[in-house]
Amino acid sequence: MTKLRVGLLFGGRSGEHQVSISSARAIAKALSAEQNASKYEIIPFYIQEDGCWLGKEISQEVIESGIPHLEVQNLSPWRSLSQVTDVADVWFPILHGPNGEDGTIQGLLTLMQVPFVGSGVLGSAVGMDKIAMKMAFQQAGLPQVKYKALTRGQVWSNPCVFPKLCDEIESALGYPCFVKPANLGSSVGITKVRSRQELEAALDNAATYDRRLIVEAGVVAREVECAVLGNEQTKASIVGEITFDSDFYDYETKYTPGKADLLIPAPIPDAVSRQIQDMALQAFAAVDAAGLARIDFFFIEASGEVLINEINTLPGFTATSMYPQLWAYSGIPFAELVDRLIQLALERHSGNKLKSFD
């Protein structure tokens, strides 16, 4: 049987470069597992932080070592990319953050007319931009925390207007609140603020990361997550909970072993779990996601209320990542999960080709 060539795309031009390498290593290991080794040939493509796509030899070295490749390449990013367009049957992009899960690489793969794992341009872009995401959730009738959308121009353009902007945020959301860049993942650039001084500093900091910002009201709640798998026919995993001692679930807490505990299944009432699973499927459809996503929620135990936080259309696959662990506890081990995602990519690509163009 001829093996299916899987182009494993990882690294990328984002602050989550190292996380992407860790995810790619786990996926490569799963594709090499006994049940997958006879079906798939891994063709790794490492994208340096300067945008250059590197070939199999160096990419394999990065997979094995887990260490980014820093040597400057002579090829331009586009010229290096042009050499790899016909070497894979299906692509598995595991590029977290901007230039990876925001619709950009998905647009390129769509233009190449090749199957790839995960959401398309629309689902990826809406899922990445927290403002667009929240608007989609609002249209779908999903309850959320209060928030205010801003732009970098509002923060930096006119010093006279800035105090009034802070007044509006304090009046609408109060303290504590969270200031976030709209288009970054893994809690990069997020600050929890409790005072005017902290708010001003957090807005200035977030504006260095993105031109679109969002400020969200803080809530006293438990953080729970649900994984979704599928294309047209989707299923939700059991619900998990994240517990931690740090002030909030920041980058260090998320990716440092021992900093957070994952409770699977979450110790919450069955009715709440079913509600979260149903809301996860609604959120998946609201942004037009495909293949996979992890949806995060707040469970306000005092009132029994469930609020949707966000969707991640390309969640982490590291040793501490919730998405693969949720499916493992739901009866789909890691190696089988990766296999299913590839099959879903092929299924979706085949369905997209059904339409004829006269």
N, C-alpha and C positions, 0 to 999 in steps of 0.2 A: 504494500500500500504506500502510495506517495504521501510524504508528510506535507502538511499545510505549513507554509512559511509565515511565521508571525513576526512582523516588524515591531519590536518593542522600543517605543519612543520614550526617552526619559532625560532628566536633567532640566534644561530649559533656562530661559531668561526670566527668572523670578526669584523672590526671596525664599521660595520653598524648594530651591535647587537640591539641597541635601536630602530633604524629605522625599523628593521624587526618586533619587538614587536608592534610598532605602526601600521604597515601594517596589521599584523595578527589580531589585535583588530578590524580594519575596516572590514576585510573580515569575521570575525566571526559574526559581527553585520549584515552584508549583508546576510549571510547564515541563520541567525535567523529571517530575515524579513518575513513578512506574506506570500509572494509568494514562499519562499524557505523553510520555516520551516517544511512543510509537506513532503518535498522531501529529505532533507538532515539531517543527524545527525553529529554534529561536534565532532571530537575526536582530541583534541589539543595535540601536542607533542612539548614541549619546549626543545631546545638544549642549555644547558648552555655554557658559554664561555670556559669551560674546555672540552667540547665535549660530556658530558653526556646527554643522552636522558632521560627526565623525563616524568612520567606518567600523566594521565589525571587530577588527583587532583591538583597537584602543577602547571601543565601547565595552568589549568583553572584559578588558582589564579593569575598567571602572566597576562593572557588575561584580567582579570577583573581589576587588579591594574595598569597594564602598567609598573610595576617595575621589573627589572631583579631579578632572584632568585640567591643568592650568596652562599648559604650553600653548603659546600663540600660534595659530595656523596661518599659512600663507593664502589659503583660499578664502574668498569672500563667502559669507553665509549662504547667499543664493547659489553660487557656483557649486559649493559643497553639497547643497540639497539636490541639485539637478542630477547628481550622479546616483541617487538612491531611489528614484521614483518607481522602478519596475522590479524591485527585488523581493517584494513580499506579497502574499496572497491576501492577508488581512493585517490590519494595524492595531496595535494596543498602545494608545497614548496614555502614559501615566505621568503627565506633566501638570503638576499642581500650580495653581495661581495664575497670574497674567501670562499671556502668550502660551497657555497650555489648556486651561479649562474654561476659557472665556469666549470660545467660538472661533478664535483665530486659527489654531491648528486644525480644528474641525472643518473650517472653510477650505483650507488647503487640501485636506484629504478628500473632501467632497468634490473639489475641482479635479482632483486626480482620478475620480470615479472608482475609488477603492473602498471596500468595507472597513469599518473601524469600530472599536469598542466605545460605547457610551453615547451620550446625547449629540445631536447635530448642532448646527450653528445657533439656532434660536434657543433651544433648551440650555445650551452651555452659556450663552451670553446673558440670558435672563437669570439663570441660576447664579451667575457670578456677580452681577451687579445688584447689591443689596437693595437699592432703591427700586429698580425695575422688578425685582423679586417680590418685594413687599406690595407693590401695586398689583401684581398678578395674584398674590394671595388675597388681597383685599377684594379683588373682582370675584374670586372664587368663594368669598364669604368665610374665609378662615380667620379666626380671632388672633390678634397680635398685640404686642406691647405698643404703647404710644411712641411715635418717632417724629423726627423732623429732618427733612432732606435739605442739604446745603450744597453750595459749590465753593471751590477754592477762591473764586472771585469775591464772594461774599465775605470770606474770612480775611483776605489780603488786600483787596482793592481800595477800601476807604476806611482809614482808622477812625473816622468820626462815626461811621455806621456800626462798627464792631461792638461797642458797648450795648447798643440797642438790640443787636442780634443776640447777645448773651442774655439780655433781659427777657427776650422772647422765649429762649430755650428754658431758662429757669422757671418762667411762668407756665409753660406748657408741659414740661417734663419733670421739673424739680430735681433734687439730688437724693441718692446717687444716680448718675446716668452714665452711659457709655458712648464714647466718641469713636467712630470707626471710619476708615477709608471704605468707600463703597465697593471697591474692586480688588480686594486682597483677601486671601484665605489664611487658615491656620492661626487666626488671632493676631496676625502681623499688623502693627500700627494701632492696635486697639488700646484705649485708656479708660479706666474707671475713674470718674471724677466726683468730688464731694463738695467743691467750693468754686467760686468765681475764678480765683487764681488758677486752680487746676483746669477748669473748663477752657480758659483762654489758652493755656499752654497746650492742652490736648488738641484743640482745634488747629492751632498752628502746626503741631506735629503731624496730625492726620493729613493736612493739606500738602505736606511734603511728599506723601505717598500717592495721592490721587486727587484729581480735580473735582470729584464728586464725593461728598461726605455724608454721613448719617449719624444722628444722635438719637439714642434709644433710652427710654425710661428704664431704670433699674427695677427689678421685682425680686421679692423674696420667694424663691421657687427652687424646686429640684430640677436638675437638668437631665432629660431623658432623650433617647435617640431610637430611631427605627430605620431599618434598611429596606430598600425596595429593589426588586429584580424583575426585569421583563421589558417587553416593548408594548405591544397592544394589550397583551394579557399579563398583568402585573400581579405580584404577590408581595406582601409585607412580612418582614421577619418578626420574631418576638422583640419586645422592647427591652432596651438596656438603660442603665443609669450610670452617670459619671459622678463620682464623689472625689473631693479634693480639699486640701487644707489651705491652699493659696487663696488670694483675694478674689480671683476669678480664673476661668479656664484659659490661661494665656498660652503663648507659644511654648515656653519652657515647661509648663505643667503638662501640656498636651504630648510632648515628645520626649520627656525624660522618664525612663522607667522608674516606677515607684512613687512618682509625684501625684498620680491619680489612680483611683481604683475603678474598674469597670464591673458593675454588678449586673450579671445576666443570668436569668431574667431580672428585670427591675422589680423590687419589692413594692409594687403598687397594686391597687385593686384590679381585678380582671376587667371590670367595665371600663376603667380608665385605659388599660392596655388596648382594648378593642377600639376605643375612641381614637387613640393615638395612631393605631394602624390604619384606620379609615381616613384620618386626616393626612397621613403620610401619602396614601394613594391619591388623594385629592390634590395635594401639593405637587406630586410628580406629574400629574396631568396638567395642572395649571401652568407650569412653565414649559410644557412639551418636552419633558425629559425622556430619555430612552436608555435601555440597558441597565443602568445602575444609578442609585443615588442614596445618600444618607440624609434623613430629615431630622432636625433637632427641635426639641420642644421644651417649654417650661411647664412644669406641673406645680401649680400653687396649691399645696396640700391643705391650707387653711380653708380655702373656698371650694376645692375640688375642680377648679378651672384649669383648662389646658390651653396654652397659647403656643402658636407656632413661632419658632425663632428663625430658622433658615434651612435651605436645602443646599447640599453639596453634591454636584453632579459628577465629580471625580474624586471621591473620598480616598483617604490614605489606605495603603495596603501594607503598612509597616507592622512590626511585631506588636506594637501597642495600639493599633488602629481598631476602632469599633466596628467598622463595616464588615470585614471578614469574620470577626469574632461573633457578631450577631447571627450571621448565616451558619457558622459552625454550630452554634447552639440551637439553630433552627433545623439542623439536619443536613446542611450542605457544607462539607469540609472544604478547606481552602483550594485544593487541587481541582475538585469538582466545580467549585464556584468560578475559577478562572476559565475552565473548559466551557461552562455555560455562557459566560460573557462573550467568548469568541463565537460560539454558535448563534447567540443573539445578534451579534454584529453581522454575521453572514445572512441571517434571516431578514434583518432590516434592510440590508443592501439589496437583497433579492426582491423584497417588496417595493423598494423605491424604483426598481427598474421595470416594474409592471406597466407603468404609464408609457404610452408610445407618443412620439412627437412627429407630427406630420409636417 
